[in-house]
């Protein structure tokens, strides 16, 4: 399989999630054949895209045969027989969870709660996708597995840290995938690969066996080509485990994606939260977001320039992020194999692990009140998802910890604030650069606003026709 720059003709790829589930339920395709086709696509693409850390070939085919028997017996579930992928920070029984690290990791005895729920919905977990070391960076590269590449142009990254899931879905290897988002790690790769990426409310998808992940920064989310597909996977994966720290009231994403939203007031924001580091917005990104804002106005919504009051929200992010790296690194079989930048983060986590970490958690209530003030006047905030187009492969390789932090903040200054708040955000495709690289925009809302964001995203998708654009393959 060769991958070139952008194109519009759909290649021989997977059906969407909704379409695949329907075809299986109607008997138009078998789970066995659907899974075989996905495995064939993965095998052909892996030398170029390197989207998967683990491919569960034999196990997936056995699960597909079992799904066919259940379908033949008349059983129907939302995803019965549908092959999907999950990021390699989620436990799959019988497989290791390396989370982008080098070394020999033992197989897990049980599924994580999110994977368990996918299986309960009938899905076949076909494999685990690549992620940078402990999910720290907006690129998916590392000595443990090499470089994961963007289907739209393999000289560029698909982003991170859910870059493997994004590459797999964007290239049509699987119809949808789970990722995780601790500072934009679903939304950033979705923006850079022309996907819908949903970061749900904290606790919407359980992170168990972690009561919460990265001290509440990281949530599990979904990547798909359409809003309907994203909503179906979100509903299938959602739900609480008794040990979860955060348990929002249930919502129906599928129903929301079918509704036309009322006329909304949308705040168009280009401001970046304070970080004490240099950053600027690429003109092509700004133009793409402004064009999308115009589209939303043409759909009857009011779009007004307005900025959230972020204040010094970054001070509450660092203790939680470095503390999460420290926690995860303590489970690595051979810490000597970790990236030097990871060791710097571990040291930061130790230093900031006492009073600063506790203070950062206590500050959440005040920050939600301060930033949430905008939702007394507006329904949704529209921002760029990233400040730049997709970075080139290796752009951040070999940098020290501080230089890496400065470079990734410069490229991705818009997403992380919503992780501190724990609120939902949805990346939607916003167009392409002059070189054919995808760009994205964020629809951001307050607590439990996934239904509103998804209904607006679906309305925009119907007008924009995102799903007609595919990376050129051949």
C-alpha atoms as one frame of an Amber mdcrd trajectory, in Angstrom:
protein
   0.000   0.000   0.000   1.347   3.404  -0.904   0.024   6.615   0.601   0.284
   9.991  -1.081  -0.996  13.500  -0.456  -4.638  14.469  -0.225  -7.349  13.266
  -2.552 -11.126  12.957  -2.632 -11.863   9.501  -4.011 -12.657   6.899  -1.365
 -10.282   3.914  -1.552 -11.175   0.287  -0.843 -11.565   0.820   2.879 -13.892
  -0.082   5.693 -17.505   0.941   5.808 -18.347   3.397   8.530 -19.271   2.110
  11.969 -23.013   2.619  11.538 -22.946   1.128   8.049 -20.901  -1.889   9.157
 -23.193  -2.599  12.101 -26.235  -2.382   9.838 -24.720  -4.633   7.173 -23.895
  -7.262   9.790 -27.362  -7.136  11.317 -28.955  -7.477   7.874 -26.687 -10.347
   6.845 -25.136  -8.401   3.968 -21.678  -9.287   5.275 -20.371 -11.748   7.841
 -18.331 -10.779  10.870 -15.660 -13.185   9.652 -15.369 -11.471   6.290 -15.526
  -7.980   7.762 -12.715  -8.856  10.160 -10.633 -10.549   7.455 -10.911  -7.452
   5.286  -9.819  -5.218   8.164  -6.844  -7.474   8.871  -5.870  -7.377   5.201
  -6.003  -3.579   5.166  -3.945  -3.365   8.344  -1.297  -5.735   6.997  -1.016
  -3.751   3.758  -0.806  -0.377   5.510   1.412  -1.281   8.460   4.773  -0.925
   6.635   3.847   2.662   5.711   1.529   3.957   8.439   2.625   1.842  11.423
  -0.724   2.467  13.133  -0.822  -0.686  15.286   1.331  -1.878  18.165  -0.582
  -5.181  18.438  -2.808  -6.901  15.871  -4.955  -9.673  17.398  -5.265 -11.732
  14.218  -6.186 -15.163  15.582  -8.180 -13.874  18.532 -10.126 -11.431  16.361
 -11.028 -14.124  13.823 -12.193 -16.443  16.606 -14.312 -13.627  18.036 -15.705
 -12.950  14.559 -16.767 -16.576  14.164 -18.488 -16.404  17.543 -20.239 -13.187
  16.474 -21.493 -14.871  13.303 -23.032 -17.648  15.371 -24.770 -15.111  17.574
 -26.026 -13.173  14.559 -27.320 -16.360  12.963 -29.189 -17.135  16.177 -30.977
 -13.784  15.944 -29.025 -11.861  18.558 -28.642  -8.138  17.916 -26.338  -5.724
  19.715 -25.171  -2.217  18.701 -21.737  -3.397  17.476 -22.135  -7.150  17.152
 -19.341  -8.382  14.855 -17.880  -4.924  14.120 -14.046  -4.699  14.216 -12.682
  -1.680  16.103  -9.333  -0.649  17.560  -8.273   0.713  20.948  -5.267   2.745
  21.989  -2.455   0.943  23.765  -3.109   2.604  27.102  -6.223   0.429  27.561
  -6.072  -3.102  28.886  -7.170  -5.956  26.634  -7.188  -9.348  28.326  -4.287
 -11.488  27.170  -2.337  -8.561  25.708   0.325  -6.266  27.208  -0.301  -2.568
  27.777   2.984  -0.857  26.940   1.583   2.687  26.505   4.273   3.543  23.977
   7.163   2.277  26.103   9.946  -0.149  25.248  10.398  -3.366  27.204   8.633
  -6.637  27.902   5.240  -5.997  29.484   3.176  -8.863  30.935  -0.220  -9.649
  29.417  -3.205  -8.231  31.255  -5.568 -10.591  33.040  -8.716  -8.568  32.343
 -10.150  -5.957  30.015 -10.322  -2.346  31.097 -13.891  -1.179  31.674 -14.068
   0.671  28.351 -12.949  -2.433  26.454 -15.350  -4.587  28.463 -18.202  -2.338
  27.405 -17.182  -2.508  23.751 -17.219  -6.276  23.969 -20.608  -6.179  25.733
 -21.887  -4.200  22.738 -20.584  -6.997  20.482 -17.462  -5.303  19.088 -14.353
  -7.207  18.031 -11.169  -5.557  19.305  -8.913  -6.134  16.318  -5.811  -4.530
  17.775  -4.108  -1.920  19.927  -2.854   1.288  18.322   0.404   3.178  18.677
   0.945   5.999  21.131   4.044   7.953  22.156   5.695   7.129  25.453   3.083
   7.499  28.221   1.011   9.650  25.867   3.075  12.750  26.492   3.474  14.350
  23.064   1.442  15.487  20.032   3.313  13.110  17.750   3.394   9.309  17.637
   7.015   8.328  17.370   9.427   6.453  19.611  12.270   3.928  19.783   9.867
   1.239  20.997   7.927   1.135  17.713   9.232   3.666  15.167   7.183   6.381
  13.461   3.433   6.385  12.931   2.601   8.383   9.811  -0.274  10.474   8.542
  -2.370   8.864   5.774  -2.772  12.273   4.131   0.990  12.645   3.764   3.401
  10.140   5.317   6.076  12.804   5.719   3.883  14.261   8.474   2.699  13.015
  11.842  -0.948  12.105  12.464  -0.504  13.848  15.813  -0.665  12.346  19.247
  -0.975  10.876  21.526  -3.819   8.892  19.933  -1.964   8.987  16.618  -2.230
   5.279  15.894  -5.997   5.289  16.336  -6.308   8.389  14.149  -4.131   6.948
  11.380  -6.063   3.669  11.438  -9.451   5.362  11.111  -8.372   8.044   8.631
  -6.891   5.395   6.324 -10.047   3.276   6.586  -8.313   0.337   8.272 -11.079
   0.228  10.906 -14.349   2.171  11.006 -13.669   3.787  14.408 -11.340   3.574
  17.385 -10.957   4.566  21.004  -8.238   6.973  22.049  -7.479   8.985  25.146
  -7.169  12.715  25.678  -5.079  14.306  28.433  -4.102  17.555  26.704  -5.844
  17.194  23.348  -4.669  13.674  22.527  -7.912  12.736  20.739  -8.739  16.150
  19.301  -5.242  16.981  17.970  -4.812  13.794  15.871  -8.435  14.086  14.748
  -7.692  17.614  13.494  -4.571  16.500  11.681  -6.223  13.492   9.983  -9.664
  14.912   9.008 -11.694  13.066  11.661 -14.350  13.716  14.240 -12.687  13.400
  17.638 -14.758  13.462  20.805 -13.243  14.241  24.196 -16.206  13.532  26.461
 -17.013  14.776  29.923 -14.637  13.412  32.557 -15.971  10.022  33.642 -18.271
   9.541  30.627 -16.111   6.604  29.510 -14.624   4.805  32.485 -10.842   4.784
  32.844 -10.984   1.773  35.205  -8.756   0.087  36.406  -7.738   3.698  37.060
 -10.328   5.509  39.237  -9.210   8.510  37.214  -6.270   8.926  34.838  -3.463
  11.489  35.158  -5.172  13.011  38.189  -8.306  13.726  36.215  -6.708  15.246
  33.119  -7.059  12.209  30.855 -10.318  10.769  29.582 -11.054   8.115  26.987
 -12.599   9.370  23.760 -13.504   8.322  20.239 -12.223   8.895  16.705 -14.403
   8.326  13.658 -15.014   9.691  10.191 -18.566  10.866  10.883 -20.491  12.249
  13.824 -22.947   9.349  13.670 -20.094   6.840  13.893 -18.474   8.743  16.766
 -21.780   8.872  18.623 -22.382   5.140  18.232 -18.950   4.250  19.596 -19.280
   6.801  22.396 -22.573   5.303  23.558 -21.160   1.775  23.377 -18.068   2.627
  25.432 -19.765   4.907  27.963 -20.740   3.930  31.474 -19.356   3.827  34.965
 -17.449   1.267  36.970 -18.195   1.182  40.723 -14.621   2.300  41.407 -14.720
   5.379  39.163 -14.098   8.730  40.810 -16.253  10.653  38.312 -19.759   9.530
  37.323 -21.689  11.975  35.112 -25.359  11.366  34.386 -25.887   9.268  31.222
 -26.612  10.894  27.859 -27.521   9.464  24.447 -24.969  10.544  21.880 -26.744
   8.677  19.060 -30.014  10.515  19.652 -28.192  13.842  19.901 -26.412  13.310
  16.583 -29.824  12.900  14.901 -31.232  16.186  16.246 -30.989  19.585  14.587
 -29.816  22.082  17.181 -31.740  25.218  18.030 -30.265  28.562  17.016 -27.087
  28.891  19.063 -24.862  31.715  20.226 -21.292  30.686  19.459 -18.197  32.442
  20.799 -15.372  32.511  18.245 -12.113  32.454  20.178  -8.509  32.650  18.998
  -6.910  33.546  22.324  -4.429  31.135  23.874  -4.163  30.522  27.587  -1.053
  31.933  29.244   1.960  29.599  29.199   4.965  31.986  29.317   6.178  30.440
  26.047   6.097  31.840  22.490   3.249  30.764  20.234   1.339  32.137  17.275
  -1.570  31.074  15.083  -0.775  29.922  11.547  -2.717  32.076   9.045  -4.062
  29.015   7.215  -5.458  27.633  10.462  -7.111  30.941  11.318  -8.612  31.199
   7.848  -9.991  27.646   8.068 -11.664  28.303  11.422 -13.092  31.628  10.223
 -14.495  29.874   7.160 -16.144  27.259   9.397 -17.557  30.049  11.568 -19.106
  31.499   8.433 -20.637  28.142   7.645 -22.199  27.997  11.107 -23.621  31.482
  10.582 -25.113  30.333   7.272 -26.875  27.560   9.218 -28.623  30.187  11.323
 -26.336  30.446  14.349 -24.952  33.674  15.770 -21.140  33.729  15.892 -19.502
  36.481  17.927 -15.788  37.020  18.679 -15.362  36.458  22.415 -12.628  34.979
  24.598 -12.931  32.731  27.677 -11.230  34.069  30.802  -8.521  31.425  31.227
  -6.305  33.264  33.698  -3.296  31.252  34.926  -4.950  27.877  34.305  -1.607
  26.402  33.209  -0.326  26.422  36.771  -2.885  23.740  37.622  -2.019  21.562
  34.618   1.658  20.828  35.169   1.468  19.114  38.607  -1.253  16.777  37.372
   0.457  15.968  34.068   3.870  15.253  35.571   2.264  13.378  38.460   0.497
  11.141  35.970   3.744  10.414  34.138   5.388   9.558  37.454   2.532   7.193
  38.355   2.597   5.350  35.031   6.391   5.186  34.877   6.458   3.331  38.196
   4.891   0.326  36.410   7.382   0.139  33.541   9.468  -3.068  33.644  12.720
  -1.321  32.691  12.800   2.434  33.508  16.248   2.627  31.908  14.566   2.366
  28.501  12.469   5.496  29.018  13.084   8.667  27.006  15.238  11.250  28.830
  12.312  13.658  28.541  10.173  11.186  30.463  12.726  11.125  33.273  12.513
  14.909  33.432   8.732  14.667  33.749   9.097  12.056  36.499  11.359  14.408
  38.429   8.816  17.175  38.000   6.099  14.871  39.262   8.078  14.129  42.403
   8.718  17.810  43.108   5.111  18.862  42.453   3.457  15.787  43.944   2.573
  17.194  47.366   0.981  20.560  48.063   1.140  21.813  44.431  -0.813  18.777
  43.214  -3.447  19.127  45.931  -3.739  22.857  45.256  -4.203  22.231  41.522
  -7.172  19.972  42.245  -8.744  22.444  44.653  -8.463  25.182  42.030 -10.833
  23.370  39.662 -13.999  24.840  41.161 -12.741  28.404  40.806 -11.457  27.775
  37.271 -14.768  26.298  36.166 -16.558  29.336  37.527 -14.115  31.724  35.850
 -13.955  30.044  32.434 -17.582  28.915  32.581 -18.763  32.503  32.859 -18.799
  32.596  29.076 -21.570  29.991  29.002 -23.901  32.436  30.675 -23.797  34.359
  27.384 -22.912  31.713  24.788 -23.862  28.098  24.150 -20.635  26.899  22.501
 -17.050  28.115  22.122 -15.395  27.637  18.712 -11.585  27.642  18.601  -8.812
  26.172  16.466  -7.841  22.697  17.630  -4.168  23.339  16.905  -2.183  26.468
  16.057  -0.319  24.828  13.173  -0.888  22.231  10.458   0.463  18.701  11.070
   4.140  18.659  12.016   6.664  16.780   9.924   7.884  13.408  11.150  10.875
  13.935  13.425  10.208  17.632  14.021  10.526  17.169  17.783  12.970  14.246
  17.761  16.176  14.703  19.705  15.025  17.802  21.560  15.490  18.196  25.276
  12.576  18.275  27.672  12.188  22.060  27.787  12.586  22.497  24.034  10.023
  19.764  23.415   7.556  21.405  25.785   7.979  24.772  24.089   7.593  23.280
  20.610   4.489  21.273  21.425   2.843  24.197  23.224   3.537  26.351  20.167
   1.858  23.792  17.901  -0.973  22.780  20.254  -1.939  25.580  22.686  -5.715
  25.295  22.386  -6.821  21.887  23.621  -5.363  21.302  27.092  -7.439  23.834
  29.029 -10.570  21.706  28.671  -8.717  18.757  30.232  -8.128  20.815  33.366
 -11.846  21.643  33.489 -12.973  18.103  32.639 -15.534  19.378  30.125 -16.426
  18.007  26.652 -14.922  19.075  23.357 -15.386  17.844  19.799 -12.893  18.298
  16.977 -14.490  18.738  13.579 -12.697  18.942  10.226 -12.178  22.558   9.158
 -10.589  22.097   5.749  -7.104  21.682   4.330  -3.915  23.664   3.869  -2.732
  24.661   0.422  -0.603  21.492   0.541  -3.598  19.271   1.290  -2.961  18.711
   5.006  -6.046  18.497   7.253  -6.984  21.185   9.775  -9.495  21.083  12.612
 -11.634  23.247  14.870 -12.971  22.611  18.358 -16.544  22.892  19.552 -16.269
  23.340  23.323 -18.990  23.281  25.942 -19.587  23.181  29.700 -20.216  20.069
  31.783 -22.415  17.400  30.189 -22.783  19.291  26.895 -21.890  16.380  24.581
 -25.450  16.218  23.161 -25.391  19.878  22.125 -21.880  19.655  20.669 -22.690
  16.496  18.712 -25.929  17.879  17.287 -24.076  21.008  16.121 -21.242  18.914
  14.695 -23.713  16.721  12.796 -25.425  19.772  11.342 -22.073  21.168  10.212
 -21.070  17.809   8.746 -24.238  17.658   6.629 -23.419  21.082   5.215 -19.677
  20.544   4.803 -19.609  16.971   3.445 -16.515  15.928   5.410 -16.922  12.224
   4.771 -16.532  12.595   0.998 -12.842  13.440   1.419 -10.303  10.616   1.816
  -6.534  10.471   1.726  -5.442   9.273  -1.724  -4.213   5.665  -1.768  -3.089
   3.366  -4.514
